[in-house]
Amino acid sequence: MNRILSRTAAAAGVAAWLMSTTLQVYRSTRGTGLAVDSLAPGAAVALLALIAMSLALLTDRRWAWWTNLAVAAAFFLQAPFLYWPLVYDARPLEVWDWLEGTWFTALLLLVCACAVLRLATWSRRWVPVDATGRDARPDRPDRPDRVALAGRA
């Protein structure tokens, strides 16, 4: 299950950042001259760092999950309050903008869902229990009745 969550979240994150990068390169090469359509070297480095951050989920480390969850949540907050008003004031939105916004949001939501599932089950291991709630694995001698039986034999 952890491997499925890691691969799904990493693929969704990489797809979101690659799609955003590709459309930003497309808009910057159209030559509109607008600041919102340019791809500065710093933005390109940041996008590469975000792709690497998404690929870090394949390591299944807790810090990678928390980082991806925090960054996705930050993008959810900044998009409606900072990015979209800035773009909308600079130029009319095109079909590509709507598609990018929809798919980018959906992919980041998938990353968030996988992160929440993975972090919620991080310390939980499946252990069979008996009717009293004690460990029911047969190879565990930590139960008093099994220790006593082992001592008699």
C-alpha positions as CSV (number, residue, x, y, z in Angstrom):
1,M,0.0,0.0,0.0
2,N,2.8,2.4,0.8
3,R,4.5,1.8,-2.5
4,I,1.2,2.5,-4.3
5,L,0.8,5.8,-2.4
6,S,4.4,6.8,-3.0
7,R,4.3,6.1,-6.7
8,T,0.9,7.6,-7.3
9,A,1.8,10.8,-5.4
10,A,5.2,11.1,-7.0
11,A,3.7,10.6,-10.5
12,A,0.9,13.1,-9.8
13,G,3.3,15.7,-8.5
14,V,5.8,15.3,-11.3
15,A,2.9,15.5,-13.8
16,A,1.6,18.7,-12.2
17,W,4.9,20.5,-12.2
18,L,5.9,19.3,-15.7
19,M,2.5,20.4,-17.1
20,S,2.9,23.8,-15.4
21,T,6.5,24.2,-16.7
22,T,5.5,23.2,-20.2
23,L,2.7,25.6,-20.4
24,Q,4.8,28.4,-18.9
25,V,7.5,27.7,-21.5
26,Y,4.8,27.8,-24.2
27,R,3.4,31.1,-22.9
28,S,6.9,32.7,-22.6
29,T,7.8,31.7,-26.2
30,R,4.7,33.3,-27.6
31,G,6.2,36.7,-27.0
32,T,3.4,38.5,-25.2
33,G,6.0,40.5,-23.3
34,L,4.0,40.2,-20.1
35,A,5.8,39.5,-16.8
36,V,3.3,36.8,-15.9
37,D,4.1,34.9,-19.1
38,S,7.9,35.0,-18.7
39,L,9.9,32.1,-17.4
40,A,12.7,33.6,-15.4
41,P,15.8,31.4,-14.6
42,G,14.8,31.5,-10.9
43,A,11.4,30.1,-11.7
44,A,12.9,27.4,-13.8
45,V,15.2,26.3,-11.0
46,A,12.2,26.4,-8.5
47,L,10.2,24.2,-10.8
48,L,13.0,21.7,-11.1
49,A,13.3,21.7,-7.3
50,L,9.6,21.1,-7.0
51,I,9.9,18.1,-9.4
52,A,12.8,16.8,-7.3
53,M,10.6,17.3,-4.2
54,S,7.9,15.2,-5.8
55,L,10.4,12.5,-6.7
56,A,11.5,12.4,-3.1
57,L,8.2,10.7,-2.3
58,L,9.6,7.6,-3.8
59,T,11.9,7.3,-0.8
60,D,8.8,7.1,1.5
61,R,10.4,9.4,4.1
62,R,8.1,11.2,6.5
63,W,9.8,14.6,5.7
64,A,9.1,14.1,2.0
65,W,5.4,13.6,2.7
66,W,5.1,16.5,5.0
67,T,7.1,18.8,2.6
68,N,4.9,17.8,-0.4
69,L,1.7,18.3,1.7
70,A,2.8,21.7,2.9
71,V,3.9,22.9,-0.6
72,A,0.6,21.7,-2.2
73,A,-1.4,23.4,0.6
74,A,0.6,26.6,0.0
75,F,-0.2,26.5,-3.7
76,F,-3.9,26.0,-2.9
77,L,-3.8,29.2,-0.8
78,Q,-1.7,31.3,-3.2
79,A,-3.5,30.4,-6.4
80,P,-6.8,32.1,-5.9
81,F,-5.4,35.1,-3.9
82,L,-2.2,35.8,-5.7
83,Y,-1.7,34.0,-9.0
84,W,-5.1,34.1,-10.7
85,P,-5.9,37.7,-10.0
86,L,-2.4,38.7,-11.3
87,V,-2.9,36.7,-14.5
88,Y,-6.5,37.8,-15.0
89,D,-5.5,41.5,-14.6
90,A,-2.6,41.1,-17.1
91,R,-4.5,39.3,-19.9
92,P,-7.7,37.5,-20.7
93,L,-7.6,33.8,-19.7
94,E,-7.3,31.3,-22.5
95,V,-8.4,27.7,-22.7
96,W,-4.9,26.5,-21.7
97,D,-5.1,28.6,-18.6
98,W,-8.4,26.9,-17.5
99,L,-7.1,23.5,-18.4
100,E,-3.9,24.0,-16.5
101,G,-5.7,25.3,-13.5
102,T,-8.1,22.4,-13.4
103,W,-5.6,19.6,-14.0
104,F,-2.9,21.2,-11.8
105,T,-5.4,21.5,-8.9
106,A,-6.7,18.0,-9.4
107,L,-3.1,16.5,-9.5
108,L,-2.1,18.5,-6.3
109,L,-5.3,17.3,-4.6
110,L,-4.3,13.7,-5.4
111,V,-0.8,14.4,-3.9
112,C,-2.5,15.8,-0.8
113,A,-4.9,12.9,-0.5
114,C,-2.0,10.4,-0.8
115,A,0.0,12.4,1.7
116,V,-2.8,12.5,4.3
117,L,-3.4,8.7,3.9
118,R,0.2,7.9,4.2
119,L,0.8,10.2,7.2
120,A,-2.3,9.0,8.9
121,T,-1.2,5.4,8.7
122,W,2.5,6.0,9.3
123,S,2.9,4.4,12.8
124,R,0.1,1.9,12.4
125,R,1.1,-1.7,11.6
126,W,-1.4,-4.4,11.1
127,V,-1.2,-6.7,14.1
128,P,-3.8,-9.4,14.7
129,V,-5.5,-9.1,18.0
130,D,-7.7,-11.5,20.0
131,A,-11.0,-10.8,21.6
132,T,-9.4,-9.0,24.5
133,G,-7.3,-6.7,22.3
134,R,-4.0,-8.4,23.0
135,D,-1.5,-9.4,20.3
136,A,-2.6,-12.7,18.8
137,R,0.4,-13.5,16.8
138,P,1.5,-17.1,17.7
139,D,5.2,-16.3,17.7
140,R,4.9,-13.6,20.4
141,P,5.9,-14.9,23.9
142,D,4.8,-11.6,25.6
143,R,1.5,-12.9,26.6
144,P,1.4,-14.4,30.1
145,D,-0.6,-17.5,29.2
146,R,1.9,-18.3,26.4
147,V,4.9,-17.7,28.6
148,A,3.5,-19.9,31.3
149,L,2.7,-22.7,28.8
150,A,6.2,-22.4,27.3
151,G,7.7,-22.6,30.8
152,R,5.8,-25.9,31.6
153,A,6.9,-27.6,28.5
